[in-house]
Amino acid sequence: MMNSPVDRDLSISLSIDGLEVKVAPGQTVLHAARKLGIDIPTLCYLEKCGPLNSCLVCLVKINGKLVPSCGIPAQSGMNVESETPEVHEARRTALELLFSDHVGDCLSPCQRLCPLRMNIPVMIRQLQTGQVDDAVKTVRHALPLPAVLGRLCHHPCEQGCRRASADEAAGIRDMERYVADYDLGLAAGASGKTTHDPYLPRCKRPSGKSVAIIGAGPAGLTAAYTLLRHGHSCTIADRRSHAGGTLRDVNAEQLPPSLLDAEILQLHRLGAQFRLGAVLGNDITIEGLLRGFDAVLVTVGELSKADGESWGLEMSPGGIKINTDTFQTSRNAVFAAGRAVKPVNQLVRAMTEGQWAAECIHLYLENRTVQRPDKPFSSIMGRLEPQELATFVRSAKPGPALSPCNVCTGFSKTQAAEEAARCLRCDCRSSGHCALQSYATIYGADGGRFRSQRRPFEQYIQPGGVIFEPGKCILCGICVKLTELAREPLGLTFIGRGFDVRIATPFNQTIEAGLQKVAEECVRFCPTGALEFRDA
């Protein structure tokens, strides 16, 4: 039987990680890997631009040598290794070398310092542009009980806010409170909501797994919120007649009971079941719960050694003894968090531990390796020099922080938007869709491994809306090649030598002058946040 034309075209046969693949003559090892569905990282490769061989994160091993897969033509009989520890280490090192001269934060200090990892900059921008319903989604996806946190959180996010170096930190907690109150119909202007019921984040399909949570305080309620969204059913038991734990002891002026009830109602709407007035050891036992549930989480607050041991749990001087990486106790399928493990005085910290414990339980229920969530990767710029701070401040609303007209009712919609306008926007506009950040996460890169004294942060805002931040440029060459292919009148090019090489427009013209035809394309394919649109 004669071969088809397609078969004849695929005349090069090679092996990648033990898998055979055929490609056409002239195609690269990278093409072959992508045909097999193998994700070899690339930062300087774009199909229409061809191989640029500048980033070296696409390394593979061929015949004992590490080579860039984007520039090596495939040859018959090649035996390529792409996923060995040695190859991964080489890619990680290449990424870390790129970060050695990287100037910019992936995540803003406020987001890095939020224990619950809410995307604070996105919420702020949504408020600034009047997209309050979208801000509600941002807040509700990250925070359980946001109206409670908006009143009682000790706001570590504001302690890291760079605006404080200029005058006063942005009022992040008050903005968060406004969003939560708006969602519950309690804030000024909430009548403009498009839906009657508060927003509920979508849950995954039911998993068929169930979890019993003992303790309906901040840690337990947060754990339930997290597990329900993963698709697991939850029953929350508590000795009190009302859910909320120590939140019920807060002064009513600080936290109205009706507001706490409204937040707990959202857990009911997500599917949580409550068994109140039930005392562990009398009305319920861990043995009994394990017969009816796939896992148990203990978040009962502080307890005596005798009580813990009577439940069959190993105790430490501070509380229940757990593996701090997994929140697992000495008993199979039993986890513990919050004050049951150690004294926790900060509300947001107790809630964070409930969230982490829930993530560990989720992994346990899926028979995956149990471990607490890793911190999201972020390049960190550190302290700003006065001129660098001035670069950020020039684009923000001047003046000190606003105070709500009425402390009891919080911000109005107008005040929330005005306070949001004070944000310096010191996070990276490409965060979340930056290839460099993504691969640094995948390969566990240490952004500070090779870093010495950094160069100054620079930001050039072009009249047409393009922003160029040279310190984030990795000299991949994609934008230079795109302007060349588009026959830009000026285009972009490499200026300087050695460590002083940079991307620029010839004749000392602006970046925007070099991007008359392909600005959008260059921004879209920039692998970092060096080129972005101001209103991205």
C-alpha positions in Angstrom: 0.0 0.0 0.0 1.3 3.4 -0.9 1.8 6.0 1.7 -0.4 9.1 1.7 1.0 12.5 0.9 0.7 13.4 4.5 2.8 10.4 5.6 5.4 11.3 3.0 5.7 14.8 4.3 6.3 13.6 7.9 9.6 12.0 7.0 11.5 12.8 10.2 11.0 10.3 13.1 12.4 10.9 16.5 11.7 10.0 20.2 10.9 12.5 23.0 10.7 11.1 26.5 10.2 7.6 25.0 7.4 8.7 22.7 7.8 8.4 18.9 6.8 11.3 16.8 7.0 12.2 13.1 7.5 15.8 11.8 8.2 17.4 8.4 11.8 18.3 7.4 12.8 21.7 8.7 10.6 21.5 11.8 12.3 21.8 15.2 12.4 19.7 18.3 10.0 22.2 19.9 7.5 21.5 17.0 7.8 17.8 17.7 7.3 18.1 21.4 4.2 20.3 20.9 2.8 17.7 18.5 3.0 15.2 21.4 1.4 17.6 23.8 4.6 18.1 25.8 4.7 21.6 27.3 8.3 22.8 26.8 8.4 26.4 28.2 9.2 29.2 25.8 9.6 32.9 26.5 11.3 34.1 23.3 9.5 31.9 20.7 6.7 33.0 18.5 5.8 30.9 15.4 5.8 33.8 12.9 9.1 35.2 14.3 11.0 31.9 14.2 13.7 30.9 16.8 15.3 33.8 18.6 17.3 31.6 21.1 17.5 34.3 23.8 15.8 33.0 26.9 17.1 29.4 27.1 14.1 28.2 29.1 13.2 25.7 26.4 16.3 23.5 27.0 16.1 19.8 26.4 18.9 17.1 26.4 20.0 15.5 23.2 23.0 13.1 23.0 24.2 14.3 26.4 24.0 18.0 25.7 21.5 20.7 26.8 20.3 22.6 23.8 17.4 25.1 23.1 14.6 23.1 21.5 13.2 26.1 19.6 16.3 26.4 17.4 17.4 22.7 16.9 16.0 21.1 13.7 14.5 17.6 14.3 16.5 14.8 12.9 15.6 11.1 12.4 16.8 8.9 15.3 17.0 11.7 17.8 16.5 10.7 21.4 15.3 13.8 23.3 14.9 14.1 27.0 12.6 16.9 28.1 11.3 16.1 31.6 14.3 14.9 33.6 15.4 16.5 36.9 18.5 17.7 35.1 16.5 19.5 32.4 14.1 21.0 34.9 17.0 22.3 37.0 18.6 23.9 33.9 15.3 25.6 33.0 14.8 26.8 36.6 18.3 28.3 36.5 17.6 30.0 33.2 14.5 31.5 34.8 16.3 32.6 37.9 19.0 34.3 35.7 16.2 36.3 34.0 14.9 37.4 37.4 18.4 38.6 38.4 17.9 41.8 36.5 14.0 41.9 36.7 12.6 45.1 38.2 9.0 44.9 39.2 6.5 43.2 41.5 4.3 40.4 40.1 2.0 40.9 43.0 1.5 44.2 44.9 2.6 44.2 48.6 -1.1 44.4 49.7 -1.9 41.2 47.9 1.2 39.4 49.1 0.3 40.4 52.7 -3.3 39.3 52.5 -3.4 35.9 54.3 -6.5 34.9 52.2 -4.7 36.0 49.0 -7.5 38.2 47.6 -6.6 40.0 44.4 -6.9 43.4 46.0 -5.7 45.5 43.0 -8.4 44.0 40.8 -11.1 44.9 43.4 -9.7 48.4 43.6 -9.7 48.9 39.9 -13.3 47.6 39.6 -14.4 50.1 42.3 -12.6 52.9 40.6 -14.4 52.2 37.3 -17.8 51.7 38.9 -17.9 48.0 38.3 -19.2 47.2 41.7 -20.9 43.9 40.8 -17.6 42.7 39.4 -15.9 43.8 42.6 -18.4 41.7 44.5 -17.4 38.6 42.5 -13.7 39.3 43.2 -14.3 39.6 46.9 -16.7 36.7 47.3 -14.5 34.3 45.3 -11.6 35.0 47.8 -13.2 35.8 51.1 -15.7 34.0 53.3 -17.6 36.4 55.5 -16.3 39.5 53.7 -18.6 41.9 55.6 -17.2 40.6 58.9 -13.6 41.0 57.7 -14.4 44.5 56.4 -15.1 45.4 60.0 -12.8 43.3 62.1 -9.7 42.4 60.0 -6.5 43.9 61.3 -5.8 44.8 57.6 -2.2 43.6 57.1 -2.7 44.6 53.5 -2.7 48.3 54.4 0.5 47.9 56.4 2.2 47.0 53.2 0.5 49.6 51.0 3.2 51.7 49.2 0.9 54.7 49.3 1.7 55.1 53.0 5.2 56.1 52.0 3.7 59.2 50.2 0.9 60.1 52.7 -1.5 57.5 53.9 -2.2 53.9 53.0 -5.2 53.2 50.7 -8.3 52.3 52.8 -8.5 48.7 51.6 -10.6 47.4 54.4 -13.2 50.1 54.1 -13.4 49.5 50.3 -13.8 45.7 51.0 -16.5 46.5 53.5 -18.3 48.7 51.0 -18.3 45.9 48.4 -19.6 43.3 51.0 -22.3 45.6 52.3 -23.3 46.5 48.8 -23.7 42.8 48.1 -25.9 42.3 51.2 -28.0 45.4 50.3 -26.6 47.3 53.3 -24.5 50.0 51.7 -25.4 53.4 50.4 -26.2 52.9 46.7 -26.9 49.2 47.1 -30.3 49.7 45.6 -28.6 49.8 42.3 -27.8 46.1 42.5 -29.0 44.1 39.5 -29.9 41.0 41.6 -31.9 40.6 44.7 -29.9 37.9 46.4 -26.2 38.3 47.3 -23.8 36.8 44.9 -22.9 33.1 45.3 -19.7 31.8 43.7 -20.1 28.7 41.6 -19.3 25.4 43.2 -17.8 22.4 41.4 -19.9 19.4 40.7 -20.8 17.3 43.8 -17.9 15.0 44.6 -19.9 12.5 46.6 -17.6 13.1 49.5 -18.7 14.6 52.9 -16.9 16.4 55.7 -18.0 16.9 59.3 -16.7 20.2 60.8 -16.7 20.5 64.6 -16.9 24.1 65.5 -18.8 26.9 63.7 -16.4 29.7 64.5 -14.3 31.6 61.9 -12.0 28.7 61.1 -14.8 26.2 60.7 -17.0 28.5 58.7 -14.1 29.3 56.3 -13.3 25.6 55.9 -16.9 24.9 55.0 -16.9 27.7 52.5 -13.8 26.3 50.8 -14.9 22.7 50.8 -18.4 23.4 49.5 -16.9 25.2 46.6 -14.8 22.2 45.8 -18.0 20.2 45.6 -17.9 18.4 48.9 -20.9 18.3 51.3 -20.3 19.8 54.7 -22.1 19.5 58.1 -21.0 21.9 60.8 -21.6 21.0 64.4 -21.3 23.4 67.3 -22.2 23.4 71.0 -23.7 26.9 70.7 -27.2 27.5 69.6 -26.1 29.9 66.9 -23.2 29.6 64.4 -20.4 32.1 64.6 -18.3 31.0 67.5 -16.3 33.9 69.1 -17.8 36.3 66.5 -20.9 36.2 68.6 -19.0 37.7 71.5 -18.0 40.9 69.5 -19.6 44.2 70.5 -22.8 44.6 68.5 -21.7 48.1 67.4 -18.6 46.6 65.8 -20.4 43.6 64.3 -24.2 43.6 64.3 -25.6 40.1 64.9 -27.9 40.6 61.9 -24.9 41.1 59.6 -23.2 37.9 60.9 -26.5 36.1 60.4 -26.7 37.4 56.8 -23.1 36.2 56.1 -23.8 32.7 57.6 -27.0 32.5 55.5 -24.7 32.5 52.4 -23.2 29.3 53.6 -26.7 27.8 53.9 -27.3 28.9 50.3 -24.1 27.1 49.3 -25.4 23.9 50.8 -23.9 23.8 54.3 -25.8 21.8 56.9 -25.7 22.9 60.6 -26.1 20.8 63.7 -26.2 23.3 66.6 -26.3 22.7 70.3 -24.3 19.5 69.8 -21.4 18.8 72.3 -18.5 16.7 71.1 -18.1 13.8 73.4 -21.7 13.8 74.5 -24.0 14.3 71.5 -21.5 13.4 68.9 -18.2 11.4 68.8 -15.3 11.4 66.4 -15.8 7.6 65.9 -19.4 8.2 65.0 -18.6 11.0 62.6 -16.0 8.9 60.9 -18.6 6.2 60.2 -20.8 8.7 58.4 -18.3 11.2 56.9 -15.2 10.8 54.7 -13.2 13.3 56.8 -13.5 15.3 60.1 -12.1 18.7 60.8 -11.9 19.9 64.4 -12.0 23.7 64.9 -13.6 23.8 68.4 -11.5 26.6 69.8 -9.2 26.2 72.8 -9.6 22.9 74.6 -8.1 21.1 77.5 -5.6 18.3 77.2 -8.0 15.9 78.8 -10.8 16.7 76.3 -8.5 16.2 73.3 -7.2 12.9 74.7 -10.7 11.7 75.4 -11.4 12.1 71.7 -8.4 9.9 70.9 -6.3 12.8 69.6 -2.6 13.3 70.4 -2.0 16.6 72.2 0.8 19.1 72.3 1.3 21.9 74.9 -0.7 24.3 72.8 -3.6 22.1 71.7 -4.2 19.2 69.2 -0.9 17.9 67.7 -1.0 18.1 63.9 1.4 17.8 61.0 1.8 21.5 60.2 2.2 20.8 56.5 -1.0 18.8 56.2 -3.2 19.7 59.2 -3.6 16.0 59.9 -3.9 14.7 63.4 -2.7 11.3 64.7 -6.0 9.8 63.7 -6.7 8.8 60.1 -9.0 11.2 58.2 -9.1 13.7 61.2 -7.8 17.2 60.7 -7.6 20.2 63.0 -7.1 23.9 62.7 -7.5 27.3 64.5 -7.5 27.6 68.3 -7.9 23.9 68.7 -4.3 23.6 67.6 -2.7 26.8 69.0 -3.9 30.2 70.2 -4.9 32.4 67.3 -5.7 36.1 68.1 -6.2 37.5 64.6 -9.5 36.8 62.8 -8.0 36.7 59.4 -5.3 34.2 60.6 -7.9 31.9 62.0 -9.9 32.0 58.8 -6.7 31.4 56.7 -5.9 28.3 58.7 -9.4 27.1 58.1 -9.0 27.6 54.4 -5.6 25.8 54.4 -7.0 22.9 56.3 -9.9 22.7 53.9 -7.5 22.6 50.9 -5.6 19.8 52.6 -8.8 17.8 53.2 -9.8 18.4 49.5 -6.5 16.8 48.4 -7.0 14.0 50.9 -10.5 13.3 49.5 -9.1 13.2 46.0 -6.3 10.7 47.0 -3.6 13.3 46.1 -0.5 14.3 48.0 -1.7 16.3 51.0 0.1 19.6 51.6 -0.8 23.1 52.5 -1.1 25.6 49.6 2.2 27.2 48.4 2.5 31.0 48.3 1.9 32.4 44.8 5.1 33.3 43.0 6.0 37.0 42.9 9.1 38.9 41.9 9.7 41.4 44.7 11.2 44.8 44.0 11.6 45.8 47.7 11.8 49.3 49.1 11.3 52.1 46.6 13.6 55.1 46.3 11.9 58.5 46.4 12.0 59.0 42.6 10.6 55.5 42.1 7.7 56.2 44.5 7.1 59.5 42.6 6.8 57.5 39.4 3.8 55.6 40.8 2.3 58.6 42.6 2.0 60.7 39.5 -0.8 58.6 38.1 -2.8 58.3 41.3 -5.4 60.7 42.8 -3.6 63.1 45.2 -4.4 63.6 48.8 -4.7 61.6 52.0 -7.0 58.7 52.7 -10.8 59.4 52.9 -12.8 58.6 55.9 -16.4 57.4 55.6 -19.0 60.2 56.1 -20.7 57.9 58.5 -18.6 55.3 60.3 -21.6 53.1 61.0 -22.6 52.9 57.3 -19.1 53.0 55.8 -18.2 54.3 52.4 -20.7 55.5 49.8 -20.2 54.4 46.2 -18.6 57.7 45.3 -16.2 57.6 48.3 -15.2 54.0 47.5 -14.4 55.0 43.9 -12.4 58.1 45.1 -10.4 56.1 47.6 -9.8 53.4 44.9 -8.3 56.2 42.7 -5.6 56.7 45.3 -4.1 53.3 44.6 -0.6 53.4 43.1 -1.2 50.3 41.0 2.2 48.9 41.9 1.2 45.4 40.9 2.1 44.2 37.4 -0.6 44.7 34.8 0.4 41.3 33.3 0.2 39.4 36.6 -1.9 36.2 36.0 -1.1 36.0 32.3 2.6 36.6 32.4 4.6 33.7 30.9 7.6 34.4 33.1 5.6 34.4 36.3 3.7 31.2 35.2 6.9 29.2 34.4 8.5 30.5 37.6 5.6 29.0 39.5 5.7 25.7 37.6 9.5 25.2 38.0 9.8 26.5 41.6 12.1 29.4 40.6 13.7 31.5 43.3 13.4 35.0 42.0 16.2 36.3 44.3 18.8 33.5 43.8 21.1 35.6 41.6 19.9 39.0 42.4 22.3 41.8 43.4 21.7 45.5 43.6 18.8 46.2 41.3 18.6 49.0 38.7 16.0 51.7 39.2 12.3 51.1 38.3 11.2 53.1 35.2 7.8 53.5 33.7 7.0 55.3 30.5 3.4 56.0 29.8 2.8 56.8 26.1 0.0 59.2 25.0 -1.8 56.3 23.2 -2.0 54.2 26.3 1.0 51.9 25.9 3.1 51.5 29.0 6.8 50.5 28.8 8.6 49.3 31.9 12.2 48.5 30.8 13.1 46.7 34.0 10.7 43.9 33.1 12.0 43.4 29.6 14.0 40.1 29.2 15.3 41.1 25.7 13.4 38.2 24.1 13.4 40.1 20.8 9.8 39.3 19.9 8.7 42.9 19.7 11.8 43.8 17.6 11.0 41.0 15.1 7.3 41.9 15.0 8.0 45.5 14.1 10.5 44.3 11.4 7.9 41.9 9.9 5.3 44.7 9.9 7.7 47.1 8.2 7.2 49.7 10.9 8.7 53.1 9.8 10.9 53.2 12.9 10.2 49.9 14.8 12.1 48.7 17.8 15.7 47.6 18.1 18.4 46.6 20.6 20.5 49.6 21.8 23.8 49.3 23.7 26.2 46.4 24.5 26.7 43.7 27.0 24.8 44.2 30.3 23.6 47.7 29.0 21.6 46.3 26.1 18.0 47.5 26.1 15.0 47.7 23.8 14.3 51.1 22.3 13.1 53.0 19.2 15.9 54.4 16.9 16.8 58.1 17.0 15.7 58.4 20.6 12.0 58.3 19.7 9.3 57.1 22.0 8.3 53.4 22.2 4.9 54.4 20.8 6.5 56.0 17.8 8.1 52.6 17.0 4.7 50.8 17.4 2.5 52.5 14.8 1.2 49.3 13.3 1.7 46.4 15.8 1.3 47.9 19.3 -1.5 45.5 20.1 0.3 42.5 18.8 3.6 43.4 20.7 1.6 43.9 23.9 -0.2 40.6 23.4 2.9 38.5 22.8 5.2 40.2 25.3 6.1 37.3 27.7 6.4 39.7 30.7 4.8 43.0 31.7 7.3 45.1 29.9 4.8 46.2 27.3 1.2 46.7 28.4 -1.8 49.0 27.9 -2.4 51.5 30.7 -6.0 50.3 31.1 -5.3 46.6 30.8 
